[in-house]
Amino acid sequence: MFGGGRVGLMGLLADAVMAGGGEVIGVIPRHLEEEEVGHHGVTKLHIVDNMHVRKEMMFRLADAFAVLPGGLGTLEETFEIITWRQLSLHDKPIVIIDVAGFWQPLLRLVDHVCETGFASPLARDLFTTVADVDQLLPTIDAMPEPQLRPSFDRL
């Protein structure tokens, strides 16, 4: 499950999964598809009306969330899914993959927000951090099964 683009890390990862015999489902908003950045070489590509519908569909289809290095869109989606967990809208695993320390500034920012009292220190418990991709699946497998039924009407 990914954002549906054929460019950048997103496209490379989708290509690698497909080449390895995996199944890839993309969700892309129509305006990006019209700019010809949609990845039509994946198992299934959902074209949706806008970014909000995209994020909701990805949320519905995902069993867990893996955050790789990325740009502003990755930051926005990461904070949204963490916030949804904080609001008890879900309890699906969220794993930040800190490849070569890429996410250290973000983790320091979260710590700073907690230390200054703008978030509970428990905010760090809303997600897990691993050092590399090889740790992702074992980490998710070791986590408890989600117990909350996602509250889609509250998204």
N, C-alpha and C positions, 0 to 999 in steps of 0.2 A: 504494500500500500504506500503510495507516494503522491506527490503533487502533480504528476502527469506531464512534466516537461521533458523535452529531449535534450536540453542544453545543460551545461554545467555538471556539477557533481551528481545532481538528481538524475540526469540522463545517463551518465556513465554507470552509476549504480544499477539503474534499471537494465541497461545493456548487459552488465556482468551477470545479474541474476537470470536474465533470459538465456544467456549463453551457457549458464550452468544448469539449465533445465528447470529453473524455478518458474513460479507464477508471479506476475506483476500486475497490480491493479492501480491505475492512475486516475486522479480526479483533477480536472483542469477547468477553470472558468472559461466561458465562451470567448471573452475578449482576448485571452491569451492564445486560445486555439486559433482565432482569426488572424493572429500575428504569426501563425505557423510555428509555434513552439511546442505544440502537443506531440507527444511520443506515440505514434501509431504502431510501433513495433512491440507493444506490450500485450499481455494476455487480454486485458480489458481496459478501455479508456472511457471514463465517464466524462461527458462534457456538460457542465452545469451553468446556471445563470450568472453566478457571482461568487466572490471569495467567501462570503458567509455560508452559502450553500455548500461550497467545497469543503470548508472546515467541518461543518456538521456531518457531511457524508463520510469524510475521512475518520472522524470521531466514531461514528456508528459502526464502521467496518473494521476498525482497529481493535486488536486484543491488548496491545501495549504500544508505547510510543518510544522510539529510539531517535535521539537527537544527535545528528552528526554536525561537524562544522558547517556553518552557513552564514548567510547575510541577514539583513533586516527582517525579511519574511520569516526566516527560521526563528529569530528572536521573538517575533510577535506570536507565532504559533506556539512556541515553547512556553512563553509566559501565559498564554491563554489556557493551554491544557493544564498547566500547573495550577492556575487560578481556579479552573473548573474543579480540580481535585480538592483544593482548599475549601471550596464552597460545597463539598460533598455531592457534586454532580456525577462523580465517578470515583472509582478507586483502582483504575487500571494502572499497571506499572508504567512509570516514566523513567527512562534511563538516558542520561546525558553521557555521550561517548567523548571523553576528553582527549582526543587524539593529539599527541605531542603538546599537551597543555593548552590547547586552543581555547578551552572554556574557562581557564583559570581567572581571567578578569571578570567574567560573569559570576563565577562562584564567589569571588571576593566582594562583588557588588551585593549579592544576596546576603552574604555575611554582614556587610555594612548596614544594609537595611534592617536586619535583625538586631544588630548591636545598638543601633540608634533608636530602637523601639518602634519602628514603623511596620514591623512584622514580628510575629512570634518566632522565637528560636526554633519552634517546631516546623517552620516553613522549610527548613533543610530536609525534613523527613518526607516531604511531598514528592521527592525524586531521589534517584540513586545516580551516582557517578561512577563510571568505570574508565580505565585508562585506554582501552583499545577495543576494537570490534570483536576480537576473539572472546572477550568476557561478556558480551551482550547476552547471548542466548543462555549460557549457564546462570547468569544473574537473574534473568527473567524466570527461568525454570525454578530457581530457588525461592522465588517470591510467592506469597500466598495467593490463591485464586481470588480475583475480585469478588466481593460480596454485595456491593451496591448495584442495584439495577440502575443503569444510567437514566437520568431524568431529562429526556429530550425536550419536554415541554417547558423546561426552565432554562434552556440554553439561550 
